[in-house]
Amino acid sequence: MPSQTVSSKSAPARHDMSVILVTGSYDHEIRFWEAWSGICSRTIPRTGETGQINRLAISPDKRLLAAGIHKKVCIYEIANPSAPPQLQFDGHTGNVTAVCFHSEGKWLVTGSEDGTIKIWDLRSAHLQRNYDNEAPVNDVVVHPNQGELLSCDQAGRIKQWDLSENICTHELTPAGDIPMRSISLASDGSCLVAGNNKGRCYVWKINDERSDLPRFQAVTKFQAHNKYLTRCLFSPDVKYLATCSADTTVKIWSISLNYEFKLDKVLQGHQRWVWDCAFSADSAYLVTASSDHTARLWEMASGETVRQYNGHHKAAVCCALHDGAG
């Protein structure tokens, strides 16, 4: 994230787009925030529409915002958020729980409580692929190689889906049928972490498919929280893992080269459940969203809140941040 002087005299009059910070809430609103001032710069009007916002994702080129809203997915043009959705995908029959863009921004992956993972073509607006997971999907991520998806589900399973062969190629069940809530992949594809409903995190080293080693090699597990875990997320530099929980805290874990996870900081300030988090591109800041109706910006070095974003009338349950190169 850039220094606090985000606007300059040469900058255009419209809102500074170098930092895109968005939150979604059970109040049905999607809000854009000025990261440093804490001011809500825009709200996407959803007049007469119902449906809670479950997940948000910003496209790699900063052009599009994908919002999982109840059973549908709406694609908004970030430069023109007052306009109606550019696209709407209506194929899911249950709550959409995951949305993520392919690196080239040509397609979008969604996961749902209806037990399916779907891939949508953003150019034609057509459903490209449909994977039957057979259990409600809680999270989906795209592997950095862009050829695989990883998902976790309510049945306690983690699956790898091969996009070229259109099949599930690996399945992990580290804790029986305890629901797996969240997964995160290291940006270099070296490591996978998954967190479950009981607050436990499981870590695997990912080996090359061509090697003689297992694709997923279990390296450690640890109790991150004593209450429900809602999100686990690697920092872009893969030096830290953030875990969010029903216990109102966010914990920051430092990661050693031999995959030891040590508690580095506990981010305290939210009054209720913390549902989601997003790192800045340089791993120096973290945004969080909470049932206390607020979002916060934390400085990783100090563990302090540097901004609070007030405006939602109900639980803020998802956030997205893009402050890297568009």
C-alpha positions as CSV (number, residue, x, y, z in Angstrom):
1,M,0.0,0.0,0.0
2,P,1.4,3.4,-0.9
3,S,2.2,6.1,1.7
4,Q,-0.6,8.1,3.1
5,T,-0.3,10.9,0.5
6,V,-2.4,8.9,-2.0
7,S,-3.6,11.9,-4.0
8,S,-1.4,14.4,-5.8
9,K,-2.0,17.6,-7.7
10,S,-1.5,15.7,-11.0
11,A,-4.1,13.1,-10.0
12,P,-7.4,13.1,-11.8
13,A,-10.3,14.7,-9.9
14,R,-12.2,11.4,-9.6
15,H,-11.5,9.0,-6.7
16,D,-8.0,7.8,-6.4
17,M,-8.2,4.2,-7.8
18,S,-4.7,3.2,-6.8
19,V,-6.2,1.6,-3.6
20,I,-9.5,-0.2,-4.0
21,L,-11.0,-1.2,-0.7
22,V,-14.5,-2.7,-0.7
23,T,-16.7,-4.2,2.0
24,G,-20.0,-6.1,1.9
25,S,-22.6,-6.5,4.6
26,Y,-25.8,-8.2,5.8
27,D,-27.3,-4.7,5.3
28,H,-27.2,-5.6,1.6
29,E,-24.8,-2.7,0.8
30,I,-21.4,-2.8,-0.9
31,R,-19.3,0.2,0.1
32,F,-16.1,1.6,-1.4
33,W,-13.7,3.3,1.1
34,E,-10.9,5.8,0.9
35,A,-8.3,3.7,2.6
36,W,-6.5,6.5,4.4
37,S,-9.2,9.0,5.3
38,G,-11.7,6.3,6.3
39,I,-14.4,8.0,4.3
40,C,-17.0,5.9,2.4
41,S,-16.5,7.2,-1.1
42,R,-19.3,5.3,-2.8
43,T,-22.1,2.8,-2.1
44,I,-23.4,0.5,-4.8
45,P,-27.1,1.2,-5.0
46,R,-29.1,-1.9,-4.8
47,T,-32.5,-0.3,-4.7
48,G,-35.3,-2.7,-4.0
49,E,-32.9,-5.6,-4.1
50,T,-32.6,-8.2,-1.3
51,G,-29.8,-10.6,-0.6
52,Q,-26.9,-10.5,1.7
53,I,-23.4,-9.9,0.4
54,N,-21.3,-13.1,1.1
55,R,-18.0,-12.6,-0.7
56,L,-16.2,-10.0,-2.8
57,A,-13.3,-10.2,-5.2
58,I,-11.5,-7.6,-7.4
59,S,-10.2,-8.5,-10.8
60,P,-6.4,-8.5,-11.3
61,D,-6.7,-5.4,-13.6
62,K,-8.8,-3.6,-11.0
63,R,-11.6,-3.2,-13.6
64,L,-14.3,-5.5,-12.1
65,L,-15.8,-6.3,-8.7
66,A,-17.4,-9.7,-8.3
67,A,-20.0,-10.0,-5.5
68,G,-21.6,-13.2,-4.2
69,I,-25.0,-12.0,-3.2
70,H,-27.2,-14.8,-1.8
71,K,-27.5,-17.3,-4.7
72,K,-26.3,-15.0,-7.5
73,V,-23.1,-13.4,-8.6
74,C,-23.0,-9.8,-9.8
75,I,-20.1,-8.3,-11.7
76,Y,-19.8,-4.5,-11.3
77,E,-17.5,-2.1,-13.3
78,I,-15.4,-0.5,-10.6
79,A,-15.0,2.8,-12.5
80,N,-18.8,3.1,-12.8
81,P,-20.3,1.5,-9.7
82,S,-23.5,3.5,-9.9
83,A,-24.5,1.5,-13.0
84,P,-26.4,-1.8,-12.7
85,P,-24.3,-5.0,-12.7
86,Q,-22.4,-5.5,-16.0
87,L,-23.1,-9.2,-15.7
88,Q,-25.2,-11.4,-13.4
89,F,-24.7,-15.2,-13.0
90,D,-27.8,-17.0,-11.7
91,G,-26.8,-20.7,-11.8
92,H,-26.4,-21.5,-8.1
93,T,-29.3,-22.8,-6.0
94,G,-27.7,-22.0,-2.6
95,N,-25.7,-19.2,-1.0
96,V,-22.5,-18.3,-2.9
97,T,-19.6,-18.7,-0.5
98,A,-16.6,-18.2,-2.7
99,V,-15.7,-15.9,-5.7
100,C,-12.2,-15.6,-7.3
101,F,-10.8,-14.4,-10.6
102,H,-8.5,-16.3,-12.9
103,S,-5.2,-14.3,-13.2
104,E,-6.0,-13.1,-16.7
105,G,-9.4,-12.0,-15.6
106,K,-11.2,-14.0,-18.4
107,W,-13.1,-16.2,-16.0
108,L,-14.5,-16.3,-12.5
109,V,-14.8,-19.2,-10.2
110,T,-17.6,-19.5,-7.7
111,G,-18.4,-22.0,-4.9
112,S,-21.7,-22.5,-3.2
113,E,-23.7,-24.2,-0.4
114,D,-25.5,-26.0,-3.3
115,G,-22.5,-28.3,-3.5
116,T,-21.1,-27.1,-6.8
117,I,-18.1,-25.1,-8.1
118,K,-18.8,-23.2,-11.3
119,I,-16.5,-21.5,-13.7
120,W,-18.0,-18.5,-15.6
121,D,-16.8,-16.9,-18.8
122,L,-16.6,-13.2,-18.2
123,R,-16.7,-12.4,-22.0
124,S,-19.6,-14.5,-23.0
125,A,-21.4,-14.6,-19.6
126,H,-21.8,-18.4,-20.1
127,L,-21.3,-21.2,-17.6
128,Q,-18.1,-22.9,-18.7
129,R,-17.7,-25.7,-16.2
130,N,-19.7,-27.2,-13.4
131,Y,-18.0,-29.5,-10.7
132,D,-20.3,-31.5,-8.4
133,N,-18.6,-31.5,-5.0
134,E,-21.5,-33.4,-3.3
135,A,-21.3,-31.3,-0.2
136,P,-21.7,-27.6,0.5
137,V,-18.6,-25.7,-0.6
138,N,-17.1,-23.2,1.9
139,D,-14.1,-21.8,0.0
140,V,-12.3,-22.0,-3.3
141,V,-8.9,-20.7,-4.5
142,V,-7.2,-20.8,-7.9
143,H,-3.7,-22.3,-7.8
144,P,-1.0,-19.8,-9.0
145,N,-0.4,-22.1,-12.0
146,Q,-3.9,-21.3,-13.0
147,G,-4.5,-24.9,-14.0
148,E,-6.0,-26.2,-10.7
149,L,-8.6,-25.2,-8.2
150,L,-8.6,-26.1,-4.5
151,S,-11.8,-26.2,-2.5
152,C,-12.9,-27.1,1.1
153,D,-16.3,-28.1,2.2
154,Q,-18.8,-28.8,4.9
155,A,-17.9,-32.5,4.9
156,G,-14.4,-31.8,6.0
157,R,-12.7,-32.4,2.7
158,I,-10.2,-30.5,0.7
159,K,-10.1,-31.2,-3.0
160,Q,-7.9,-30.3,-6.0
161,W,-9.7,-30.0,-9.3
162,D,-7.7,-30.2,-12.5
163,L,-9.1,-27.7,-15.0
164,S,-7.6,-29.4,-18.1
165,E,-8.9,-32.9,-17.2
166,N,-12.1,-31.6,-15.6
167,I,-11.7,-34.0,-12.6
168,C,-10.9,-34.0,-8.9
169,T,-7.3,-35.3,-8.7
170,H,-6.7,-35.2,-5.0
171,E,-8.7,-35.3,-1.8
172,L,-7.6,-34.6,1.8
173,T,-9.6,-35.2,5.0
174,P,-7.3,-34.2,7.8
175,A,-10.0,-34.1,10.6
176,G,-12.7,-36.5,9.6
177,D,-16.0,-34.8,8.9
178,I,-15.4,-31.6,10.9
179,P,-16.3,-28.8,8.3
180,M,-13.4,-27.1,6.7
181,R,-14.1,-23.4,6.7
182,S,-11.3,-21.7,4.8
183,I,-8.3,-22.4,2.6
184,S,-5.3,-20.4,1.4
185,L,-2.5,-21.0,-1.0
186,A,0.9,-19.5,-0.8
187,S,1.4,-17.1,-3.7
188,D,4.3,-19.2,-5.0
189,G,2.2,-22.4,-4.8
190,S,4.5,-24.0,-2.2
191,C,2.1,-24.4,0.7
192,L,-1.5,-24.9,1.5
193,V,-3.3,-24.1,4.8
194,A,-6.8,-25.0,5.8
195,G,-8.8,-24.0,8.9
196,N,-11.8,-25.8,10.3
197,N,-14.8,-25.0,12.4
198,K,-13.0,-26.0,15.6
199,G,-10.3,-23.4,15.1
200,R,-7.6,-25.8,13.9
201,C,-5.2,-25.1,11.0
202,Y,-3.6,-27.8,8.9
203,V,-0.6,-27.2,6.7
204,W,0.7,-29.1,3.6
205,K,3.8,-28.6,1.6
206,I,2.9,-28.8,-2.1
207,N,5.3,-30.9,-4.1
208,D,5.7,-30.9,-7.9
209,E,3.4,-33.4,-9.7
210,R,6.4,-34.7,-11.5
211,S,8.4,-35.6,-8.3
212,D,8.2,-38.9,-6.4
213,L,6.9,-37.1,-3.4
214,P,3.2,-36.9,-2.5
215,R,1.5,-33.9,-4.1
216,F,0.3,-32.7,-0.6
217,Q,2.8,-33.5,2.2
218,A,1.4,-32.8,5.7
219,V,3.9,-30.7,7.6
220,T,2.1,-29.4,10.7
221,K,-1.2,-28.6,12.4
222,F,-1.9,-26.2,15.2
223,Q,-4.8,-24.7,17.3
224,A,-5.2,-21.2,16.0
225,H,-8.4,-20.3,17.9
226,N,-10.5,-22.0,20.5
227,K,-13.7,-20.8,18.8
228,Y,-15.0,-21.0,15.2
229,L,-12.4,-20.1,12.6
230,T,-13.9,-18.0,9.7
231,R,-10.9,-17.2,7.5
232,C,-7.2,-18.1,7.0
233,L,-5.1,-16.2,4.6
234,F,-1.4,-16.1,3.6
235,S,0.3,-12.7,3.2
236,P,1.5,-12.1,-0.4
237,D,5.1,-12.5,0.8
238,V,4.2,-15.8,2.5
239,K,5.9,-14.7,5.7
240,Y,2.6,-14.6,7.7
241,L,-0.7,-16.3,8.0
242,A,-3.7,-14.3,9.3
243,T,-6.6,-16.2,11.0
244,C,-10.0,-14.7,11.8
245,S,-12.4,-16.0,14.4
246,A,-15.6,-15.9,16.3
247,D,-13.5,-15.0,19.3
248,T,-13.3,-11.3,18.0
249,T,-9.6,-11.5,17.2
250,V,-7.3,-11.8,14.2
251,K,-4.1,-13.7,14.9
252,I,-1.0,-13.2,12.9
253,W,1.3,-16.2,12.6
254,S,4.9,-16.0,11.4
255,I,6.1,-18.7,9.1
256,S,9.6,-20.1,9.2
257,L,11.4,-21.8,6.3
258,N,10.7,-25.2,7.8
259,Y,6.9,-24.5,8.1
260,E,6.8,-23.6,11.8
261,F,3.9,-21.3,12.6
262,K,4.5,-19.1,15.6
263,L,2.0,-16.6,17.1
264,D,3.4,-13.2,16.2
265,K,0.5,-10.8,17.1
266,V,-3.1,-10.8,18.2
267,L,-5.1,-8.0,16.6
268,Q,-7.6,-6.9,19.1
269,G,-10.3,-4.2,18.7
270,H,-13.3,-5.7,16.9
271,Q,-16.2,-6.3,19.3
272,R,-17.8,-9.3,17.6
273,W,-17.0,-12.0,15.1
274,V,-14.3,-11.2,12.5
275,W,-15.4,-12.8,9.2
276,D,-12.9,-11.9,6.5
277,C,-9.5,-10.3,5.9
278,A,-7.4,-9.0,3.0
279,F,-3.7,-8.1,2.8
280,S,-2.2,-5.2,1.0
281,A,0.1,-6.1,-1.9
282,D,3.3,-5.4,0.1
283,S,2.0,-7.4,3.1
284,A,2.3,-4.4,5.4
285,Y,-1.4,-3.9,6.1
286,L,-4.4,-6.0,6.7
287,V,-8.1,-5.2,6.3
288,T,-10.7,-7.0,8.4
289,A,-14.5,-7.1,8.4
290,S,-16.6,-7.8,11.5
291,S,-20.1,-8.4,12.9
292,D,-19.6,-5.2,14.9
293,H,-20.6,-3.4,11.6
294,T,-17.1,-2.1,11.0
295,A,-14.0,-2.8,8.9
296,R,-10.5,-2.0,10.1
297,L,-7.1,-1.4,8.6
298,W,-4.3,-2.8,10.6
299,E,-0.6,-2.0,10.4
300,M,1.2,-5.4,10.5
301,A,4.4,-4.0,12.0
302,S,2.7,-2.6,15.1
303,G,-0.4,-4.7,15.2
304,E,-2.4,-1.4,15.7
305,T,-5.6,-0.3,14.0
306,V,-4.7,2.7,11.8
307,R,-8.2,3.3,10.3
308,Q,-11.7,2.2,11.1
309,Y,-14.5,2.2,8.5
310,N,-17.9,3.0,9.9
311,G,-21.1,3.0,7.8
312,H,-22.6,-0.4,7.6
313,H,-25.8,-1.0,9.6
314,K,-25.4,-4.7,10.1
315,A,-22.5,-7.2,10.2
316,A,-19.7,-6.5,7.7
317,V,-18.9,-10.0,6.5
318,C,-16.6,-9.7,3.5
319,C,-13.9,-7.3,2.2
320,A,-11.6,-7.0,-0.8
321,L,-8.4,-4.9,-1.2
322,H,-6.4,-4.3,-4.3
323,D,-3.5,-1.8,-4.1
324,G,-1.0,-3.5,-6.3
325,A,-0.3,-2.9,-10.0
326,G,-3.5,-3.1,-12.1
